[in-house]
Amino acid sequence: MQDILPIFRLWKARTGWMAAGIILSLLAVLAGLLMMALAGRLTAAAVVAGVIAAPVLLRVTGVARVVLRYAERVVTHEATFRALADVRVWFFSGIAQRLAGGLGLARSGDVLSRAVSDVESLDGLYSRILVPLAGAVLVLPVLVVVLALHSAILALVVGVLFAVSAFLLPVLAARATAAAGERLAVNLSNLRVTVLDAITGLREVRVFGAEGRMLAAVQAREANLLAAQRDVAKSARLAQLASFLLAQAAILSVLVGLGAPAPAAVAAAFLTIAAFETVGGLPRAGALAGYAMAGARRVRATATAPLTSADLDEPQPLPRDSTLRFEGVRFRWQAARTPVLDGLTMEIPSGSRVAILGPSGSGKSTLAQLALRLVQPEEGRILLGGVDITELKATELRSRIALLSQATHLFDDTIRANLLLARPDADERALWAALDAAQIGDMVRALPEKLDTWVGEGGYRFSGGQGRRMALARVLLSPALVVILDEPCAGLDMETEQAFLSTLNDLGRGRTFVLIAHRLLGVEKLDRIWRLSGHHAVAATA
């Protein structure tokens, strides 16, 4: 329950909708019980007094049950959709804080599975479990009281059978499928990871003729998923069978216990049938609850993982000065690995243009992550304007420092929407100024829809150089005074790379520009060069 309770707490804001759904469900259950009781009485006594009134009441209760059941479906589905939306917002907020620097060691397919399938597995907690349980709590005393009017022993027997079917059997089914539900969630995630990986690398798969191997890997994951689904389905069928047998035993007990088919006795028998029908889906829902529990556990584990860098209760105000200083910084990505940086000390003055060079794995990109407080150093500290960045609010720090990485993402939206990500309140003049500064304004003006042109997934409608300039325009639109360019020319040809670096030279002063690269082409205008070597930063001449 420690995994489910946080989900229920998220749903407090939807209490009104959920309560309305439960109330409508209870009214529909009562209408159904009354309808069946009247139907039984009418069937057993077609010519007794009250026969004229019975069909009228039967018609009224039948219509009421249909209307109430429809209203209950509408309200409970609306409540479920709103509740799941709250879970997704909470989940995204959690991963936005914990995976701010990218997925890192997490797998994109696994995160997608948790955001989609695991969240969707929670929809049955309310509509398939809570709502029917509320009905069971209402039906049990009604059933026992009505049967007690005929026989106390019969009421006790049927009441026990009903309680086992409605309360005990779902719990047993949930426990029996807990392991299978966990396997189902994990195997679904593994299948998504494999398929996404195969689709993402489809070009390489075709080039190296590995279609058969990738297909075999997908089929193996699919077989594991189907096996887990079969285990869950088997438990669900057994639970449903047990529920059916309990219902038949209860009906048989009523028929034997009441004896002669008097109108009241037949009404009680019909009432028993209706009562067991209201909870007939609970055992199956209990069997599926194991999957929902696993989904809740996986969602909660991702959304509430420990923060790598949390804000202080009383953070320091953002300093005016933007000088960035690393003092004795030591950092490693995993405890078992050697440090990427060890005792690194380096200062980047406000308003300067600095290059940081070094081979792959030397820690250049790590410096950018550290400066943005996406990761925490083991030792040492990082200062912005003389203030330790751990004492600053993370959102304010990131408003001062912007990053253009080698894998900067353009969203499948318009140019305008992609730019406004950096500054939502920017007017059109500011957007054009940023595009002109990145030397791509003329190209955008030539497009038929200009700023409202769709860029496509990952910016595929534009060349690599054009996409990189749009990303630069987005960075320049932000209010950041420190701009870190992490391998901004990666993947570009030599001519495009030279043109892009020349653009950086034309950017106005007043901001700090930090260029992270493997090498320089000689066209950059720099104030200082740092080289990373042996986990340290060594000053070099420009």
Order of alpha helices (4+ residues) and beta strands (2+ residues): alpha-alpha-alpha-alpha-alpha-alpha-alpha-alpha-alpha-alpha-alpha-alpha-beta-beta-beta-alpha-beta-beta-alpha-beta-alpha-alpha-alpha-alpha-beta-alpha-beta-beta-beta
